[in-house]
Amino acid sequence: MHRRKRTLRWLTATVAGGAVAAGAFVFLPELAQATDDQGQQTDVQRQFELAATEYRVPLPVLLGVAHEESGWRLHKGYSTSGGWGLMNLTDVTKDMLATGDAGAAGRGDVQALANRPQSHTLQKAAQLTGISADDLRHDTASNIRGGAALLAAYQKELNGKLSTRPSDWTGAVARYSQMSDKKAAAGFADDVFGTIRSGGRQKVTGDQSVHLSADPAARPADAQVDSLKLADTASPQAECPPDMNCRFVPADPSNGQVSNRPANGIKITEIVLHTTETSYDNTITTFQTPGGSSAQYVMRASDGAITQMVADKDIAFGDGNYWSNLHSVQIEHEGYSARGAEWYTDAAYQQTAKLVRYLAARYGIPLDRQHIVGHDDVPAPSDKGIAAQHWDPGTAWDWSRFMRLLGAPTDIGPHGFGRVGSAVTIAPGFGGNEQTNTICPEDDPTGATTECTKVTAPSNSLFVRSAPSADAPLLLDTVVHPDGTAGTDRINDWSDTVQDGQQFVVADRKGDWTAIWFDGQKGWIPNPGGSNTIPAPGVRIVRAAGGTAAPLYGTAYPDASEYPTGYAPSTQAPLTAANYRIPAGQAYVADQPAVPSDDFFASDGTVVKGARTYYTIQFNHRYAQVDSADVAVTR
């Protein structure tokens, strides 16, 4: 989940109710002081007071909504919901959906997804205030005024008049959340009024702060939420083993799509593990907020309790690649990837393993590292998203232990060097495989990292170098590091690492170093005495057919001519980024059969199947798709 560039899914653990998911990022200026009518500088508290007076919104209501939307913090970036400023005014674009967790690059319905009214409250605020959209995005005083104007407009629509009593604004507060589920909208209002009751003070930036005096008597008027006539989604039985602590809380419908997998022919073939980069409760709130991301399951670190938020049959927007979302079940773990060892608890390992075994048996998913993957294994759907793809659960997730808990250990068979041209499984273990990574403040949303620091800790990964030497530069992926001369040891840099359980083809060997075909290049991993690899005979290996490099893809959609009339085809093109192909002479592991191309239309449930079939290969740290017609296969 992160970017250096940055690709952290949640930028701050304190933001409640506003998604801060990984995707493209826009940087906002530091909070500038506004001026009042006399030209005197005013701080952010004064800006709230002026906006509340101008639009006749009770100040506690305005501050309470802002706290629920942004935590009274100016986060430097936007989420895939396109939220801006302290009031989280939304303005979604096609590009956000293409490169965000929906992974909708190339999809014909991406514009329809972007056009939803709840994704454009900033435009509504511009109409109400006469303030330009650019000022609503970047100027704090304007942003607060826009939020106040929206609240006042909702209040007038619902009640016909304004009021000085906070409880009279319950319906307007719930409407501001843009949540379509009654329970979720009521929960948003409850949280806002909880803030009003407790009060608080928060530093916004620099020496700017806001404060709200406590009003212990403030209570929401629940009947006003009823008047919104929102869907009262009946919570189905959570799809978990019967002995698990599981409940169902629906995500907002805009954060996924209703489907009927696998009965409709869309197979569930993959389970993707994530890390939330925020708290358990904040993740649930985020998934209930329209226009963002979602997952089928969210797991609490302390005890492994689970909240299911999307039915298995439906599609969650979780991993930045629609075609992967289409075929996967997503599991989010409470925690922070840069500090995974502190958050990946024994309960999380045990309960995740129990859930994965249950799901794998239910949907016929093989228990191996080609089907049980991390978000950091999932490719981007197009060139544009490669550098932005997430890196969770990171180096600290003990894949060796986890796969043993599944009854499918990655270290079956004796360690050793594989012969050139054969496949090997990466198997360094975890506890005895200590690696040194650099962790910087932007990698760690907990705030505990105040400067870039080298940390040596157990790791599931090995670095890949450009030559058989510990001093050789790390292998360079020019897409991730366009101005670099080598990869880096940053904790978020997935581009120059291999992971426990992944399989590659041996390209060469020199002493205690093994070369593998990796990222369209020859990369070297340390392998003293063959201790980090296990020969993997009988594995399916693909090579470019003939003397021409085989193109790679991030998705596997049908050809445009195979879509029925009236359905906009999803488009895909070969990845054109440097090295992203299988050159003649190189070989990669595809340890699963080729699968048909397919697509799905949520509007009416139509499934489109194509004639082409695609192999999934382990290309670098991530997998990729290759047309079976472009490769030759051996075992």
matplotlib code that plots the C-alpha trace (Angstrom):
import matplotlib.pyplot as plt

x = [0.0, 2.3, 4.1, 7.3, 5.7, 3.8, 1.4, 0.2, -3.4, -4.2, -2.1, -3.0, -4.4, -6.3, -8.6, -12.0, -14.7, -12.7, -10.8, -7.2, -6.5, -3.6, -3.7, -2.4, -1.6, -2.0, -0.1, -1.9, -0.2, 0.3, -2.7, -2.7, -4.3, -7.4, -8.4, -11.6, -13.5, -11.1, -8.1, -6.9, -5.4, -7.6, -6.7, -8.5, -10.8, -11.9, -12.5, -15.0, -16.7, -17.1, -18.4, -20.9, -22.2, -22.4, -24.5, -26.2, -24.9, -24.4, -20.6, -20.6, -22.3, -19.8, -16.8, -18.3, -18.8, -15.2, -13.8, -15.6, -14.5, -10.9, -10.0, -9.4, -6.2, -5.0, -3.8, -1.6, -3.4, -6.7, -8.3, -9.9, -13.1, -11.4, -12.0, -10.5, -9.7, -11.0, -14.6, -13.7, -15.4, -15.4, -14.5, -13.8, -12.2, -11.8, -8.1, -8.7, -10.8, -8.3, -5.3, -7.1, -8.3, -11.1, -8.3, -10.7, -8.1, -9.4, -13.0, -15.8, -17.9, -15.3, -17.0, -20.3, -18.5, -17.0, -20.3, -22.1, -23.5, -22.0, -18.6, -19.0, -20.0, -17.3, -19.1, -22.4, -20.5, -19.2, -22.8, -24.0, -21.1, -19.9, -16.4, -14.2, -13.6, -9.8, -10.3, -12.6, -9.8, -6.8, -8.0, -8.9, -11.3, -13.1, -13.2, -14.8, -17.4, -18.2, -18.9, -21.1, -23.1, -23.7, -24.9, -27.2, -28.6, -29.3, -31.0, -33.3, -34.2, -35.0, -36.6, -37.5, -35.6, -32.4, -32.1, -29.7, -30.2, -27.6, -30.1, -32.3, -29.4, -29.2, -30.7, -28.4, -25.4, -26.4, -26.9, -23.5, -21.9, -23.3, -23.7, -26.5, -27.0, -29.2, -27.2, -23.9, -25.4, -26.9, -23.5, -21.9, -24.4, -23.8, -20.1, -20.5, -22.7, -20.3, -17.6, -20.0, -20.7, -17.0, -15.5, -11.9, -8.9, -6.6, -3.5, -4.3, -0.9, 1.9, 0.5, -3.0, -5.6, -9.3, -11.3, -14.8, -16.4, -18.1, -21.9, -22.8, -26.5, -26.1, -28.0, -29.0, -32.6, -32.8, -36.2, -34.5, -32.3, -35.4, -36.9, -34.0, -35.5, -32.1, -31.7, -31.9, -29.5, -30.4, -27.1, -26.7, -25.0, -21.3, -19.6, -17.1, -16.4, -19.0, -16.5, -15.1, -16.1, -17.7, -20.3, -21.6, -21.5, -22.2, -19.7, -21.1, -22.4, -20.3, -17.2, -17.7, -20.2, -23.1, -22.3, -23.1, -19.7, -19.0, -22.5, -22.4, -19.2, -16.8, -14.5, -13.0, -9.4, -7.4, -7.3, -5.5, -4.2, -3.9, -2.9, -5.2, -2.6, -5.1, -7.3, -9.9, -12.8, -11.5, -11.2, -14.8, -15.9, -13.8, -15.4, -18.8, -17.9, -19.0, -16.5, -13.6, -12.4, -13.6, -12.8, -14.8, -13.3, -11.6, -9.7, -8.9, -5.3, -5.9, -8.1, -8.7, -12.4, -13.8, -16.2, -17.4, -18.3, -18.9, -20.5, -18.1, -20.3, -19.8, -16.8, -14.8, -12.7, -9.6, -6.4, -6.0, -6.7, -10.3, -9.6, -7.9, -10.8, -13.2, -11.6, -10.5, -11.6, -10.0, -8.9, -7.7, -5.6, -5.5, -2.0, 0.8, 3.1, 6.2, 5.6, 4.1, 5.9, 4.1, 0.7, 0.7, -0.4, -0.7, -4.4, -4.2, -2.2, -4.3, -7.7, -6.6, -5.4, -8.7, -10.7, -8.4, -8.7, -12.5, -12.7, -10.2, -12.3, -15.5, -14.3, -11.7, -8.7, -5.3, -3.4, -0.1, 1.6, 0.3, -3.3, -2.8, -1.1, -0.4, -1.6, 2.1, 1.9, -1.0, 0.0, -1.3, -3.8, -1.8, 1.6, 0.3, -0.4, 2.8, 4.7, 1.5, 0.6, 0.5, 3.2, 1.2, 1.4, 5.1, 8.3, 7.1, 4.3, 5.7, 4.6, 6.6, 4.6, 1.3, 1.6, 2.4, -0.7, -2.6, -1.1, 0.8, 4.3, 6.6, 9.7, 8.8, 11.9, 15.6, 17.2, 19.7, 20.8, 18.6, 20.2, 20.1, 16.8, 14.9, 12.5, 13.3, 11.1, 12.3, 12.5, 14.7, 12.3, 11.5, 13.0, 16.5, 16.3, 17.2, 17.3, 18.0, 15.5, 15.2, 11.9, 11.0, 8.2, 5.9, 6.1, 4.8, 1.3, 1.6, 3.9, 6.5, 9.1, 10.4, 13.3, 14.5, 16.1, 17.7, 16.1, 17.3, 14.5, 13.2, 11.9, 10.0, 12.1, 15.5, 17.1, 17.7, 21.0, 22.5, 25.6, 26.7, 28.0, 26.6, 28.0, 26.4, 23.6, 20.1, 18.2, 16.7, 13.0, 13.0, 9.2, 9.4, 12.6, 12.5, 15.4, 17.4, 20.5, 19.5, 16.7, 16.6, 16.3, 13.2, 10.7, 8.1, 10.3, 8.8, 10.6, 13.9, 12.8, 11.7, 9.4, 9.1, 7.1, 7.5, 9.0, 11.5, 13.7, 17.4, 19.4, 23.0, 25.1, 28.3, 29.5, 26.9, 24.9, 22.0, 20.7, 17.0, 15.0, 13.3, 11.6, 12.9, 16.4, 19.0, 18.9, 21.1, 20.1, 22.3, 22.1, 24.9, 25.0, 21.6, 20.0, 17.5, 16.0, 14.4, 14.5, 10.9, 10.8, 7.7, 6.8, 5.2, 7.7, 6.9, 9.3, 8.6, 7.6, 10.0, 12.6, 10.2, 9.7, 6.3, 4.2, 2.8, -0.6, -2.0, -5.5, -7.1, -10.1, -11.7, -11.1, -13.4, -15.1, -16.2, -18.4, -22.2, -23.7, -24.5, -21.7, -18.7, -15.6, -12.9, -9.6, -6.2, -2.9, 0.5, 2.5, 5.1, 7.2, 10.9, 11.7, 8.0, 8.0, 9.5, 12.6, 13.8, 16.0, 14.3, 11.9, 9.3, 7.2, 3.4, 2.4, -1.3, -3.1, -4.0, -7.5, -10.0, -10.3, -13.5, -15.3, -18.4, -21.0, -22.7, -25.5, -27.3, -25.0, -23.7, -20.5, -18.4, -16.0, -13.2, -11.4, -7.9, -6.4, -3.8, -1.1, -0.3, 3.5, 5.7, 7.4, 9.1, 7.8, 4.4, 2.7, 1.6, -0.6, 0.7, -1.3, -0.8, -0.5, 2.7, 4.6, 6.0, 5.4, 7.6, 7.8]
y = [0.0, 2.9, 5.3, 7.3, 9.0, 7.7, 4.9, 4.7, 3.7, 5.7, 8.8, 9.3, 7.1, 10.0, 10.6, 9.2, 8.8, 10.0, 7.4, 8.1, 5.3, 4.9, 6.2, 9.3, 12.1, 15.9, 18.0, 20.8, 24.0, 24.6, 26.2, 29.9, 32.4, 34.1, 37.8, 39.1, 42.2, 44.5, 42.8, 41.2, 37.8, 35.0, 31.5, 28.3, 28.5, 32.0, 30.6, 28.1, 30.8, 33.1, 30.3, 29.2, 32.7, 33.3, 30.2, 30.1, 26.6, 26.0, 26.1, 22.8, 21.1, 22.5, 21.5, 18.1, 17.3, 18.5, 16.3, 13.2, 14.0, 14.9, 14.6, 18.4, 17.7, 18.9, 15.7, 16.3, 14.3, 13.0, 9.6, 7.6, 9.4, 12.6, 14.4, 17.8, 19.8, 19.8, 19.4, 16.5, 18.1, 15.4, 15.7, 12.3, 12.0, 9.0, 9.0, 8.5, 5.4, 4.2, 4.3, 3.9, 0.7, 0.2, -0.3, 0.7, 1.6, 0.7, 0.0, 1.4, 2.2, 4.3, 7.5, 6.3, 5.4, 8.9, 10.7, 9.6, 12.7, 11.8, 11.9, 15.7, 17.6, 20.1, 21.1, 21.5, 23.7, 25.8, 26.4, 27.3, 29.7, 31.1, 30.1, 28.6, 24.8, 25.5, 27.7, 25.1, 22.5, 24.6, 27.5, 26.5, 29.3, 28.6, 24.9, 25.5, 27.9, 25.3, 22.7, 25.1, 26.0, 22.3, 21.7, 24.7, 23.6, 20.0, 21.5, 23.7, 20.8, 18.5, 20.9, 24.1, 26.3, 26.7, 26.3, 27.1, 23.8, 21.1, 18.2, 19.9, 19.3, 15.5, 14.8, 17.4, 15.8, 12.3, 13.6, 15.3, 11.8, 10.8, 7.3, 5.4, 2.8, 4.0, 2.4, 3.9, 7.4, 7.1, 6.0, 9.0, 11.3, 9.5, 10.1, 13.8, 14.3, 12.2, 14.8, 17.6, 16.1, 15.5, 18.6, 18.7, 20.6, 19.7, 21.2, 21.5, 22.6, 24.8, 27.0, 26.7, 24.8, 24.4, 23.8, 22.7, 23.3, 20.2, 20.0, 16.9, 17.3, 17.1, 14.2, 13.3, 13.3, 9.8, 10.3, 12.7, 10.0, 7.9, 10.7, 10.4, 7.1, 5.5, 1.8, -0.2, -3.0, -6.2, -7.7, -11.2, -13.9, -13.3, -15.9, -17.3, -20.6, -21.1, -20.9, -17.4, -14.1, -12.6, -10.0, -8.3, -4.5, -3.5, -1.3, 1.5, 0.1, 2.6, 0.9, -2.3, -4.0, -6.5, -9.7, -13.4, -15.1, -17.9, -18.9, -16.5, -18.0, -15.5, -17.8, -16.8, -17.8, -15.6, -14.4, -11.1, -10.1, -6.4, -4.1, -1.2, 1.5, 2.7, 1.4, -1.3, 1.1, 3.7, 1.1, 0.1, 3.7, 4.3, 1.4, 2.7, 6.1, 6.4, 6.7, 4.8, 1.3, -1.9, -5.5, -8.5, -8.9, -6.6, -8.3, -6.8, -7.2, -7.8, -10.8, -11.7, -10.6, -10.1, -7.7, -8.8, -5.8, -7.2, -10.6, -13.1, -13.2, -9.4, -7.5, -5.4, -2.5, -3.5, -4.0, -1.4, -3.8, -4.4, -7.8, -9.0, -7.6, -9.5, -12.8, -12.3, -12.1, -9.3, -9.6, -6.4, -6.7, -3.9, -2.7, -0.7, -2.3, -0.5, -1.8, -5.1, -7.1, -5.0, -5.6, -9.0, -10.8, -14.5, -14.1, -12.4, -15.3, -18.0, -16.5, -15.4, -18.9, -20.3, -17.9, -18.6, -22.4, -22.0, -19.7, -21.9, -25.0, -23.2, -21.8, -24.4, -22.1, -23.8, -23.2, -21.9, -18.5, -18.2, -18.0, -16.7, -13.4, -10.0, -6.7, -6.2, -9.1, -7.7, -5.9, -2.6, -2.8, -0.4, 1.3, 4.4, 2.5, 0.5, 2.8, 3.6, 0.0, -0.8, -2.6, -4.1, -6.3, -5.7, -7.5, -8.2, -10.6, -14.1, -15.9, -19.0, -19.3, -18.4, -21.0, -23.7, -22.7, -23.3, -26.8, -25.7, -24.9, -23.1, -25.0, -28.5, -30.4, -29.9, -26.5, -26.2, -24.6, -25.2, -25.9, -23.2, -23.2, -24.9, -23.3, -22.6, -21.6, -18.6, -20.0, -17.9, -18.4, -15.4, -15.3, -16.2, -13.9, -10.5, -7.7, -4.0, -1.5, 2.2, 3.5, 7.2, 9.2, 9.0, 5.2, 5.1, 6.5, 5.9, 9.0, 7.0, 7.4, 11.0, 10.7, 8.2, 5.3, 2.0, -0.9, -4.5, -7.0, -10.4, -10.3, -12.5, -11.0, -11.0, -8.1, -8.6, -7.1, -6.3, -8.5, -11.4, -9.2, -7.7, -4.3, -4.4, -1.9, -3.2, -4.0, -1.0, -0.8, 2.4, 2.7, 2.9, 4.9, 6.9, 9.1, 6.5, 4.5, 1.6, 0.2, 1.2, -0.4, 1.6, -0.5, 0.5, -0.4, -3.7, -3.4, -5.0, -7.8, -11.4, -13.0, -16.3, -18.8, -17.0, -19.1, -18.0, -19.6, -19.9, -17.8, -18.3, -19.1, -17.8, -19.1, -18.4, -16.2, -17.4, -15.4, -15.4, -14.0, -11.1, -7.9, -8.6, -8.6, -11.0, -10.4, -11.9, -13.1, -14.3, -18.0, -19.3, -23.1, -23.0, -22.0, -19.5, -21.6, -25.0, -26.7, -26.9, -29.7, -30.1, -26.4, -24.9, -22.5, -20.1, -18.6, -16.2, -18.1, -17.7, -14.9, -12.0, -10.8, -11.8, -8.8, -8.6, -7.4, -6.3, -7.6, -10.3, -8.8, -10.2, -8.7, -5.8, -7.8, -10.4, -8.0, -8.0, -5.0, -2.3, -3.1, -0.8, -3.0, -2.8, -2.0, -3.3, -2.9, -4.6, -3.0, -0.8, 0.2, -0.5, -4.2, -5.2, -8.1, -11.6, -11.2, -14.1, -16.3, -15.5, -17.7, -17.3, -19.5, -19.9, -22.4, -22.4, -23.2, -20.5, -19.1, -17.5, -13.8, -12.4, -9.3, -8.3, -5.6, -4.7, -2.8, -6.0, -8.8, -9.7, -11.8, -11.7, -14.6, -14.3, -16.9, -15.9, -17.5, -16.0, -17.4, -15.7, -15.5, -14.4, -11.6, -9.6, -9.1, -8.9, -11.3, -10.4, -11.8, -13.2, -14.3, -18.1, -17.6, -15.6, -18.1, -21.7, -23.8, -26.5, -28.3]
z = [0.0, -0.4, -2.6, -2.4, -4.5, -1.7, -1.6, 2.0, 2.1, 5.2, 5.7, 9.3, 12.0, 13.5, 10.5, 11.4, 8.8, 5.8, 3.8, 3.2, 0.8, -1.4, -4.8, -6.5, -4.1, -4.3, -1.8, -0.1, 1.1, 4.8, 6.5, 5.6, 8.0, 6.6, 7.1, 8.5, 7.2, 9.0, 7.4, 10.7, 10.6, 11.9, 13.0, 12.0, 15.1, 14.0, 10.5, 12.0, 14.0, 11.0, 8.8, 11.5, 11.8, 8.0, 7.4, 10.7, 11.6, 15.3, 15.9, 17.8, 14.8, 12.3, 14.5, 15.3, 11.6, 10.8, 13.5, 12.2, 8.6, 9.2, 12.9, 12.8, 10.8, 7.4, 5.8, 2.9, 0.2, -0.8, -0.7, -3.5, -2.4, -3.5, -0.1, 0.4, 3.5, 7.0, 5.8, 3.4, 0.4, -2.3, -6.0, -7.6, -11.0, -13.4, -12.7, -9.0, -9.7, -12.3, -9.9, -6.6, -4.9, -7.5, -10.0, -12.8, -15.5, -18.9, -17.7, -19.8, -16.8, -14.9, -15.8, -14.4, -11.2, -11.0, -11.7, -8.5, -6.7, -3.3, -5.0, -5.8, -2.7, -3.5, -6.7, -4.7, -2.2, -5.1, -6.3, -2.8, -2.0, -5.3, -4.2, -6.9, -6.8, -6.5, -3.4, -1.8, -2.3, -1.2, 1.0, 4.5, 5.2, 1.9, 2.6, 6.0, 4.5, 1.9, 4.5, 6.5, 3.4, 2.7, 6.2, 6.0, 2.7, 4.0, 7.1, 5.0, 2.7, 5.6, 8.1, 6.1, 8.6, 10.5, 14.3, 17.1, 18.8, 17.7, 18.0, 15.4, 12.9, 13.3, 9.8, 8.2, 9.9, 8.7, 5.2, 5.2, 5.7, 2.2, 3.6, 2.0, 4.8, 7.6, 10.4, 9.0, 8.7, 12.2, 13.5, 11.8, 13.6, 16.9, 16.6, 15.8, 18.8, 20.9, 20.0, 20.9, 24.3, 25.1, 23.5, 22.7, 21.5, 18.5, 16.9, 13.2, 11.9, 13.2, 16.0, 14.7, 16.7, 17.2, 20.4, 21.2, 24.6, 25.9, 25.9, 28.0, 27.2, 23.4, 21.9, 18.3, 17.4, 15.9, 14.3, 11.9, 10.5, 9.9, 7.8, 5.3, 4.2, 3.8, 3.1, 6.3, 5.1, 6.8, 8.0, 6.7, 8.7, 8.5, 6.3, 8.8, 10.5, 13.3, 16.1, 15.1, 16.6, 13.5, 12.7, 9.5, 9.0, 5.4, 3.6, 1.5, -1.8, -3.8, -2.5, -4.4, -6.7, -6.2, -7.9, -7.6, -7.5, -8.2, -9.3, -12.2, -13.6, -12.1, -10.0, -6.7, -7.2, -4.8, -1.2, -0.7, 2.8, 3.6, 6.5, 7.4, 8.4, 10.9, 13.7, 13.4, 14.1, 11.7, 9.0, 9.4, 9.3, 6.2, 4.4, 5.3, 3.7, 0.1, -2.7, -1.1, -0.7, 1.0, 1.8, 2.6, 6.1, 8.7, 11.5, 14.9, 16.1, 19.8, 19.6, 15.9, 16.0, 12.5, 10.9, 7.5, 5.3, 1.8, 1.0, -0.5, -3.6, -4.2, -5.4, -2.9, -4.2, -2.2, -4.1, -6.9, -9.8, -10.8, -12.5, -9.3, -7.2, -9.5, -8.6, -5.0, -1.4, 0.6, 4.3, 6.1, 9.2, 11.8, 12.0, 10.4, 7.8, 8.9, 12.5, 11.6, 14.3, 16.9, 15.3, 13.6, 16.8, 17.5, 17.4, 14.0, 12.6, 14.1, 13.2, 9.7, 9.0, 10.2, 8.0, 5.0, 5.3, 5.5, 2.4, 0.4, 1.1, 0.2, -3.1, -4.1, -3.8, -3.7, -0.5, -2.0, -2.4, -5.9, -4.6, -1.0, -1.6, 0.0, -1.5, -2.3, -4.7, -6.8, -10.1, -11.3, -14.1, -16.3, -16.5, -14.7, -11.5, -11.2, -8.9, -6.8, -5.9, -2.2, -0.2, 2.6, 4.6, 4.1, 5.2, 8.8, 7.9, 8.6, 5.5, 6.5, 9.8, 8.2, 5.4, 8.1, 9.9, 6.7, 6.4, 3.3, 4.4, 1.9, 3.1, 2.0, 0.7, 1.3, 0.8, -2.0, -5.2, -8.3, -11.6, -14.2, -16.0, -13.1, -10.6, -6.9, -4.0, -2.0, 1.6, 3.9, 6.8, 9.1, 12.6, 11.4, 8.3, 9.6, 7.1, 7.4, 6.1, 6.3, 7.8, 7.3, 8.9, 5.8, 6.0, 9.5, 10.2, 13.9, 14.2, 16.1, 13.4, 13.5, 11.1, 8.6, 10.6, 9.6, 11.4, 11.5, 12.1, 11.0, 7.5, 5.0, 2.1, 0.5, -1.4, -5.1, -6.3, -9.7, -9.2, -6.9, -4.1, -0.9, -2.1, -5.5, -6.1, -5.6, -8.8, -10.4, -11.4, -13.4, -13.1, -9.3, -9.4, -12.6, -11.5, -9.6, -10.3, -8.0, -5.8, -2.2, 1.2, 2.1, 4.0, 1.3, -1.7, -3.0, -6.3, -5.3, -3.0, -3.2, -0.6, 1.2, -0.9, -4.3, -7.1, -9.8, -12.4, -11.8, -14.3, -13.0, -9.9, -8.5, -5.2, -2.5, -4.9, -7.1, -10.0, -10.9, -13.8, -12.1, -13.4, -17.0, -15.7, -14.1, -10.3, -7.6, -4.2, -1.4, -1.0, 1.2, 0.9, -0.8, 2.5, 1.0, -1.8, -2.3, -5.7, -7.1, -9.7, -11.9, -11.7, -14.9, -16.5, -19.4, -21.9, -24.8, -27.9, -30.7, -30.6, -29.7, -26.2, -24.7, -23.6, -20.0, -18.8, -15.5, -16.3, -18.4, -20.2, -23.3, -26.7, -27.6, -30.3, -27.8, -25.8, -26.6, -28.3, -25.8, -23.4, -23.3, -23.5, -20.9, -22.7, -21.9, -23.5, -22.9, -20.1, -21.9, -18.9, -19.1, -18.7, -18.2, -20.7, -21.0, -23.2, -25.3, -23.2, -19.9, -18.0, -15.3, -13.1, -13.8, -11.2, -12.1, -15.3, -17.8, -17.2, -19.6, -20.0, -18.5, -17.4, -15.4, -15.6, -12.3, -14.0, -14.9, -13.8, -17.3, -17.4, -20.6, -21.4, -23.9, -26.0, -24.9, -21.9, -19.6, -17.3, -14.0, -13.7, -10.8, -12.6, -9.9, -6.3, -8.0, -10.4, -13.9, -16.7, -20.0, -23.0, -23.3, -27.1, -26.5, -24.5, -24.6, -21.5, -20.0, -16.7]

ax = plt.figure().add_subplot(projection="3d")
ax.plot(x, y, z, "-o")
ax.set_aspect("equal")
plt.show()
